[in-house]
């Protein structure tokens, strides 16, 4: 099955009329000349007639080429191919739309839903994150701050010696010789200084040295300074808990975003620390420690140990300053044990509050002598033995 689509029907009708006219004319001429011709001449004239007819037909074709417009022929065999192409195009468009819908759905899921562990994707729990630490009243004791750390790509450093000299001028704690060796290495990364101050960061930035750049990091910051250094402890340069509360609750601080609330009170801590400092100066002591507890709950309200240190720079503190006398020191109970001795004596019924003991002479037990630090050298009642902390009276 085929179809022809012509764009000028008038020219087609005119072409058919001319074909009929020329055909009738040649047929009449052949009928008139046929009886009078010999077979040879008839054959020759037939050939002549054919030769003359060809230009006529050619002229018709020329006229048709000039007077008709182009035609577009669509065969029945082309239609299945067009349908297949149309189906393929629709299939490709559908697949592309489905892929885009899947991607969009995943983006929404990542942005708005929670992951398998129950943590929100947009939460700050990443990298070196640590939760804040607050006291019983919500006063901030430890938090995170953004800092810049300086590093170098030795392959991009043009002049290691000159670069090191310029960096040492703005960062005097660096060693020029060691820094030059590191900048001359074959590696592509080396730390220069971690956790720059804003002033140091600005000074290095102004130098504009090739191969020198900074990376943003977080650092632990303690707003209360040295006051809670022994209690809170400190973290490493990579924000890992190394001492105190920071070490004991390291997993809690790195896995949950809620602040860690302690039982201590910053106001009581400040008073305790000042009183201990005054006592150290008065008695020229090498150290002091104090603990304040709630007798009803057993909560620690304040704990101080002197001397203390800066938790932001623990490596610079002497070992004696990092020693927590409140929990690491081992001490003899001394006269504090008299509380238990007197209580047990009264509870057993062997003595009463009206009884007494002669504390005039020391007591000898083997090669040891028990005497009083502040001897009263007289008869003491049970309450006086406890009041004067008599070693002789307690032993008897």
KEGUBA-30849 format. One line per field, with one value per residue (C-alpha): x, y, z; residue number from 1. Coordinates in steps of 0.02 Angstrom, whole numbers, plus 50000, padded with zeros to 5 digits. Example, Ala and Ser with C-alpha at 12.3 -4.5 7.8 and 13.67 -1.06 7.14 Angstrom:
2
c1 = c(50615|50684)
c2 = c(49775|49947)
c3 = c(50390|50357)
resi = c(1|2)
This chain:
396
c1 = c(50000|50068|50010|50069|50050|50062|50067|49990|49837|49809|49976|49944|49778|49860|49998|49871|49779|49940|49984|49814|49831|50001|49950|49794|49893|50025|49895|49804|49963|50008|49837|49850|50025|50017|49937|50055|50218|50323|50382|50555|50493|50361|50496|50603|50459|50410|50583|50571|50404|50480|50623|50503|50393|50535|50566|50382|50377|50536|50455|50310|50428|50517|50353|50304|50469|50443|50261|50243|50310|50405|50305|50339|50302|50266|50267|50176|50342|50407|50267|50323|50498|50426|50320|50471|50573|50430|50417|50604|50601|50457|50545|50706|50610|50517|50679|50760|50610|50612|50798|50774|50627|50735|50876|50757|50676|50845|50896|50737|50766|50945|50897|50743|50752|50863|50994|50998|51088|50954|51062|50997|51098|51107|51167|51340|51401|51546|51733|51805|51640|51623|51471|51478|51503|51401|51385|51226|51159|51197|51355|51470|51629|51693|51645|51708|51783|51835|52020|52138|52285|52434|52502|52614|52625|52815|52796|52724|52847|52964|53102|53096|53229|53150|52975|53033|53118|52960|52851|52969|52956|52767|52771|52926|52898|52942|53119|53183|53305|53181|53045|53160|53191|53006|52969|53107|53037|52962|52791|52635|52575|52653|52584|52670|52567|52398|52264|52325|52258|52159|52309|52429|52309|52296|52486|52518|52381|52462|52625|52543|52672|52651|52618|52564|52381|52265|52133|51983|51976|51891|51975|51917|51895|51874|51789|51825|52013|52116|51974|51915|52075|52092|51907|51878|52048|52098|52096|52230|52269|52148|52009|52020|51991|52152|52112|51972|51791|51849|51925|51797|51649|51738|51612|51464|51536|51571|51410|51275|51242|51161|51277|51348|51283|51390|51345|51476|51438|51558|51522|51568|51719|51785|51768|51853|51997|52029|52027|52150|52264|52263|52304|52450|52525|52498|52579|52704|52632|52683|52503|52325|52164|51982|51816|51639|51498|51311|51286|51108|51146|51334|51353|51520|51484|51665|51836|52000|52184|52327|52437|52332|52367|52295|52191|52219|52407|52429|52596|52674|52626|52749|52701|52673|52541|52447|52441|52264|52288|52102|52089|52267|52351|52368|52359|52351|52182|52266|52150|52001|51994|51956|51777|51755|51851|51743|51583|51624|51670|51506|51405|51479|51430|51605|51611|51486|51493|51528|51681|51861|52043|52210|52317|52463|52592|52623|52586|52723|52677|52830|52956|52824|52769|52596|52592|52485|52534|52455|52465|52344|52435|52276|52121|52008|51825|51766|51704|51872|51970|51880|51888|52077|52111|52206|52301|52331|52146|52088|52211|52159)
c2 = c(50000|50172|50351|50503|50677|50815|50995|51065|50970|51095|51059|50871|50886|50994|50866|50726|50830|50863|50678|50633|50769|50712|50530|50562|50667|50535|50398|50496|50525|50341|50292|50412|50362|50175|50116|50220|50164|50019|49903|49980|50158|50116|50051|50206|50324|50228|50254|50439|50453|50376|50498|50645|50579|50571|50760|50785|50669|50749|50917|50854|50794|50963|51052|50940|50974|51160|51172|51045|51055|50916|50767|50663|50479|50377|50190|50070|49989|50151|50167|50023|50099|50267|50184|50089|50250|50336|50194|50196|50383|50367|50224|50326|50476|50368|50289|50461|50528|50377|50399|50583|50540|50412|50537|50671|50550|50498|50680|50713|50556|50606|50784|50752|50578|50490|50359|50182|50230|50356|50511|50650|50671|50858|50842|50909|50734|50721|50717|50787|50847|50846|50897|51042|51018|51125|51138|51104|51277|51265|51372|51327|51236|51162|51190|51185|51330|51342|51365|51365|51245|51282|51153|51149|51059|51043|51012|51188|51279|51380|51420|51314|51414|51584|51517|51446|51612|51712|51591|51596|51785|51776|51611|51627|51458|51367|51305|51372|51229|51089|51181|51201|51012|50976|51099|51017|50840|50739|50726|50823|50866|50917|51005|51167|51225|51168|51281|51455|51606|51732|51851|51715|51661|51839|51863|51704|51747|51916|51830|51747|51607|51477|51301|51364|51351|51327|51198|51230|51123|51124|51142|51119|51280|51300|51465|51441|51434|51338|51325|51152|51089|50937|50896|50916|50857|50897|50831|50789|50896|50784|50815|50649|50646|50611|50653|50691|50703|50721|50548|50461|50518|50522|50407|50504|50671|50613|50517|50632|50815|50859|50946|50841|50913|50892|50909|51043|51227|51354|51479|51356|51300|51477|51506|51340|51374|51548|51484|51346|51471|51584|51435|51384|51559|51569|51403|51399|51231|51139|51095|51094|51006|51024|50938|51001|50873|50874|50771|50725|50657|50630|50740|50827|51013|51072|50992|51085|51039|51163|51198|51178|51208|51280|51142|51225|51194|51041|50992|51154|51119|51030|50854|50914|51037|50901|50792|50789|50780|50755|50586|50532|50571|50434|50500|50425|50447|50515|50597|50584|50400|50451|50482|50296|50244|50351|50299|50113|50131|50217|50098|49946|50013|49995|50183|50323|50510|50525|50412|50474|50419|50473|50549|50605|50478|50412|50232|50113|49970|49868|49986|50119|50262|50338|50520|50675|50813|50941|50850|50903|50793|50761|50659|50684|50639|50551|50713|50798|50654|50683|50874|50880|50735|50642|50492|50424|50437|50358|50213|50176)
c3 = c(50000|49956|49951|49853|49925|49791|49837|49674|49605|49460|49379|49390|49294|49161|49137|49106|48973|48877|48880|48804|48670|48609|48610|48500|48374|48344|48329|48188|48091|48098|48029|47879|47827|47856|47686|47575|47650|47600|47733|47734|47732|47863|47974|47946|47976|48131|48196|48148|48235|48390|48384|48366|48505|48628|48630|48653|48801|48866|48850|48952|49086|49084|49100|49243|49331|49312|49356|49497|49674|49767|49827|49984|49971|50129|50102|50219|50263|50346|50473|50590|50595|50648|50780|50848|50857|50946|51073|51105|51135|51257|51348|51366|51431|51558|51621|51641|51736|51854|51888|51931|52045|52139|52162|52223|52345|52416|52441|52538|52643|52684|52728|52834|52908|53034|52995|53060|53220|53268|53244|53133|52976|53002|53182|53232|53283|53163|53164|53325|53398|53589|53689|53812|54000|54121|54310|54411|54367|54180|54187|54043|54096|53931|53749|53569|53470|53287|53254|53104|53091|52980|52857|52703|52536|52513|52326|52305|52419|52307|52433|52592|52685|52649|52686|52853|52899|52864|52964|53113|53118|53147|53245|53358|53443|53280|53244|53077|53044|53077|52981|52829|52827|52833|52692|52587|52605|52462|52544|52497|52673|52839|52991|53041|53191|53255|53327|53283|53375|53269|53273|53215|53078|53013|53017|52918|52794|52758|52709|52558|52548|52408|52472|52645|52693|52842|52885|52998|53156|53325|53494|53673|53770|53959|54007|54193|54164|54293|54419|54363|54283|54397|54392|54204|54145|53965|53786|53658|53507|53412|53540|53633|53821|53916|54098|54220|54164|53983|53988|54099|53993|53825|53740|53810|53754|53576|53546|53616|53578|53745|53870|54012|54176|54333|54518|54553|54579|54502|54643|54782|54681|54668|54856|54898|54779|54851|55030|54988|54904|55057|55170|55060|55071|55257|55298|55154|55099|54942|54903|54965|54924|54974|54944|54975|54975|55002|55161|55111|54936|54936|54782|54756|54753|54738|54723|54711|54713|54717|54627|54469|54283|54122|54039|53870|53887|53998|53920|53984|54166|54284|54337|54516|54455|54360|54515|54587|54775|54806|54717|54676|54841|54975|55154|55328|55409|55566|55691|55574|55621|55802|55745|55711|55869|55985|55897|55911|56097|56138|56029|56115|56288|56361|56394|56420|56399|56588|56587|56577|56551|56627|56489|56597|56536|56359|56316|56259|56141|56096|56019|55984|56097|56087|56146|56119|55998|56115|56286|56423|56555|56655|56670|56516|56495|56337|56257|56300|56224|56060|56077|56110|55991|56124|56055|56232|56281|56117|56133|56313)
resi = c(1|2|3|4|5|6|7|8|9|10|11|12|13|14|15|16|17|18|19|20|21|22|23|24|25|26|27|28|29|30|31|32|33|34|35|36|37|38|39|40|41|42|43|44|45|46|47|48|49|50|51|52|53|54|55|56|57|58|59|60|61|62|63|64|65|66|67|68|69|70|71|72|73|74|75|76|77|78|79|80|81|82|83|84|85|86|87|88|89|90|91|92|93|94|95|96|97|98|99|100|101|102|103|104|105|106|107|108|109|110|111|112|113|114|115|116|117|118|119|120|121|122|123|124|125|126|127|128|129|130|131|132|133|134|135|136|137|138|139|140|141|142|143|144|145|146|147|148|149|150|151|152|153|154|155|156|157|158|159|160|161|162|163|164|165|166|167|168|169|170|171|172|173|174|175|176|177|178|179|180|181|182|183|184|185|186|187|188|189|190|191|192|193|194|195|196|197|198|199|200|201|202|203|204|205|206|207|208|209|210|211|212|213|214|215|216|217|218|219|220|221|222|223|224|225|226|227|228|229|230|231|232|233|234|235|236|237|238|239|240|241|242|243|244|245|246|247|248|249|250|251|252|253|254|255|256|257|258|259|260|261|262|263|264|265|266|267|268|269|270|271|272|273|274|275|276|277|278|279|280|281|282|283|284|285|286|287|288|289|290|291|292|293|294|295|296|297|298|299|300|301|302|303|304|305|306|307|308|309|310|311|312|313|314|315|316|317|318|319|320|321|322|323|324|325|326|327|328|329|330|331|332|333|334|335|336|337|338|339|340|341|342|343|344|345|346|347|348|349|350|351|352|353|354|355|356|357|358|359|360|361|362|363|364|365|366|367|368|369|370|371|372|373|374|375|376|377|378|379|380|381|382|383|384|385|386|387|388|389|390|391|392|393|394|395|396)
